[in-house]
Amino acid sequence: MAFDPQPDTWLANWSEDGVDITLPLATIPELTAAEADGVSGDIRKIIWAICHELYSVWSGKAAADRPAKMLMFKSSLVDDTDGSVQETYTFRFETEISGQEVEAE
């Protein structure tokens, strides 16, 4: 197989109608409706859950099925004093100079 850039191969049930994009909550298992609520939710949880899901999909793909000009990295650190886990997600994109666009594969 080869890299497939379609959003719904990375985030299940992704859709758009020319105005809005839609992503069912079930696509992001680490995110609840309360956490995603536009008024009382938590943007930190939303960003973390999306990064977590994208990295999960990324790492589950064979190297040949990943884009060559976009890389993802994840590192985790456990704080021995309180047991908390600190996760870092790094996304690297190769872009074109003119217009700052993601380069075509």
Residue pairs with C-beta under 8 A, 6 or more apart in sequence:
1 62
1 64
1 65
2 64
2 65
3 64
3 65
3 66
3 67
3 68
3 105
4 65
5 67
5 105
7 14
8 14
8 15
10 54
10 57
11 23
11 27
11 28
11 53
11 54
11 57
12 24
12 26
12 27
13 23
13 24
13 26
13 27
14 21
14 22
14 23
14 27
15 21
15 22
15 23
16 22
25 31
25 32
25 33
25 36
27 53
28 49
28 50
28 53
29 49
29 53
30 48
30 49
30 52
30 53
31 45
31 46
31 49
31 50
34 40
34 41
35 41
35 42
35 45
35 46
35 49
36 45
36 46
48 87
51 89
52 87
52 89
54 72
55 72
55 74
55 89
58 66
58 72
59 72
59 74
67 105
68 105
69 93
69 94
69 102
69 103
69 105
70 91
70 92
70 93
70 94
70 102
71 91
71 92
72 89
72 90
72 91
72 92
73 88
73 89
73 90
73 92
74 87
74 88
74 89
74 90
75 87
75 88
75 90
76 85
76 86
76 87
76 88
77 85
77 86
77 88
78 84
78 85
78 86
79 85
79 86
93 102
94 102
94 103
95 101
95 102
95 103
96 102
96 103
